Amino acid sequence: MGRILPAAPALPAIPAIPALPSLSVALRAMESLLLSGGQRTARRNAWTAVLEDRRRAKDRVETEHVLEAVSEAPSRAT
């Protein structure tokens, strides 16, 4: 008759690997390690100012387009 084979040994438990943090979380962690609190605040304030300047520039361009469209439209007062 056939031989009975021994059961295969159980595989060792593999610990769960935690999810990798997002790039922004990793960069903020590095920033906190490398920069003092004042430098970090100044850097964030500068970035906020850059974003606000971009928003104002976009609004200015949109306003220019509207004004050009209005100035090119024929007058209704005839």
ABEGO torsion letter per residue (X at the ends): XBBBBBBBBBBBBBBBBBBBBBAAAAAAAAAAAABBAAAAAAAAAAAAAAAAAAAAAAAAAAAAAAAAAAAABBBABX
